[in-house]
Amino acid sequence: MRLPRILMPNVTVSAHCDLPCGVYDPAQARIEAESIKAIAEKYQANTDPEFRTRALIIKEQRAELVKHHLWVLWTDYFKPAHFEKYPNLHSLFNEATKLAGASGAKGSADPAKAEELLAKIEEISKIFWETKQA
């Protein structure tokens, strides 16, 4: 069934989501990664098994949030022209999400893993802000 011409849209638009807000910032991933590092440090300094269990649960939740925020940047903000200009961008995101995942900060209570994750997010952030200036 075809809509009557009067009901057809005059302009066709496209967006990355249902409501294109245009608000992107790697700070969201960085804040969660800083939380992971702080939790790992508190975990290492505490021997209470209940505290440590809660710390691990919260740390894993934060790691999932880091991955989410990185994926939104990777899939929604960065465009083909960005990947052409910064050929290492795909690798940076891959490495960062792995550092947030089970083989990285999510699966480890070592603050050094969180530091690695923060460094990778900083590399992504530099590129992000360069693209915002352009």
Contacts in CASP RR format, 6 or more apart in sequence:
PFRMAT RR
TARGET T0000
AUTHOR 0000-0000-0000
METHOD contacts of the structure
MODEL  1
MRLPRILMPNVTVSAHCDLPCGVYDPAQARIEAESIKAIAEKYQANTDPE
FRTRALIIKEQRAELVKHHLWVLWTDYFKPAHFEKYPNLHSLFNEATKLA
GASGAKGSADPAKAEELLAKIEEISKIFWETKQA
16 75 0 8 1.000
16 76 0 8 1.000
17 76 0 8 1.000
24 72 0 8 1.000
24 73 0 8 1.000
24 76 0 8 1.000
24 77 0 8 1.000
24 128 0 8 1.000
25 128 0 8 1.000
26 69 0 8 1.000
26 70 0 8 1.000
26 73 0 8 1.000
26 121 0 8 1.000
26 124 0 8 1.000
26 125 0 8 1.000
26 128 0 8 1.000
27 125 0 8 1.000
28 65 0 8 1.000
28 69 0 8 1.000
29 65 0 8 1.000
29 66 0 8 1.000
29 69 0 8 1.000
29 70 0 8 1.000
29 73 0 8 1.000
29 96 0 8 1.000
29 121 0 8 1.000
29 124 0 8 1.000
30 118 0 8 1.000
30 121 0 8 1.000
30 122 0 8 1.000
30 125 0 8 1.000
32 62 0 8 1.000
32 63 0 8 1.000
32 65 0 8 1.000
32 66 0 8 1.000
32 69 0 8 1.000
33 62 0 8 1.000
33 66 0 8 1.000
33 100 0 8 1.000
33 105 0 8 1.000
33 114 0 8 1.000
33 117 0 8 1.000
33 118 0 8 1.000
33 121 0 8 1.000
34 114 0 8 1.000
34 118 0 8 1.000
35 59 0 8 1.000
35 62 0 8 1.000
36 59 0 8 1.000
36 62 0 8 1.000
36 63 0 8 1.000
36 66 0 8 1.000
36 100 0 8 1.000
36 105 0 8 1.000
36 114 0 8 1.000
36 117 0 8 1.000
37 111 0 8 1.000
37 114 0 8 1.000
37 115 0 8 1.000
37 118 0 8 1.000
39 55 0 8 1.000
39 58 0 8 1.000
39 59 0 8 1.000
39 62 0 8 1.000
40 59 0 8 1.000
40 105 0 8 1.000
40 108 0 8 1.000
40 109 0 8 1.000
40 110 0 8 1.000
40 111 0 8 1.000
40 113 0 8 1.000
40 114 0 8 1.000
41 111 0 8 1.000
42 51 0 8 1.000
42 55 0 8 1.000
43 52 0 8 1.000
43 55 0 8 1.000
43 56 0 8 1.000
43 59 0 8 1.000
43 109 0 8 1.000
44 109 0 8 1.000
44 111 0 8 1.000
46 52 0 8 1.000
46 55 0 8 1.000
55 109 0 8 1.000
56 109 0 8 1.000
59 105 0 8 1.000
59 106 0 8 1.000
59 109 0 8 1.000
60 106 0 8 1.000
60 107 0 8 1.000
63 100 0 8 1.000
63 101 0 8 1.000
63 104 0 8 1.000
63 105 0 8 1.000
63 106 0 8 1.000
63 107 0 8 1.000
64 100 0 8 1.000
64 106 0 8 1.000
66 96 0 8 1.000
66 100 0 8 1.000
66 105 0 8 1.000
66 117 0 8 1.000
66 121 0 8 1.000
67 97 0 8 1.000
67 100 0 8 1.000
67 101 0 8 1.000
70 93 0 8 1.000
70 96 0 8 1.000
70 97 0 8 1.000
70 100 0 8 1.000
70 121 0 8 1.000
70 124 0 8 1.000
71 97 0 8 1.000
73 93 0 8 1.000
73 124 0 8 1.000
73 128 0 8 1.000
74 93 0 8 1.000
74 97 0 8 1.000
77 128 0 8 1.000
78 89 0 8 1.000
78 131 0 8 1.000
82 89 0 8 1.000
82 127 0 8 1.000
82 131 0 8 1.000
83 89 0 8 1.000
83 90 0 8 1.000
85 131 0 8 1.000
86 127 0 8 1.000
89 124 0 8 1.000
89 127 0 8 1.000
92 120 0 8 1.000
92 123 0 8 1.000
92 124 0 8 1.000
92 127 0 8 1.000
93 124 0 8 1.000
95 120 0 8 1.000
96 117 0 8 1.000
96 120 0 8 1.000
96 121 0 8 1.000
96 124 0 8 1.000
98 104 0 8 1.000
99 105 0 8 1.000
99 113 0 8 1.000
99 116 0 8 1.000
99 117 0 8 1.000
99 120 0 8 1.000
100 106 0 8 1.000
100 117 0 8 1.000
101 107 0 8 1.000
104 113 0 8 1.000
104 116 0 8 1.000
104 117 0 8 1.000
105 113 0 8 1.000
105 114 0 8 1.000
105 116 0 8 1.000
105 117 0 8 1.000
107 113 0 8 1.000
END
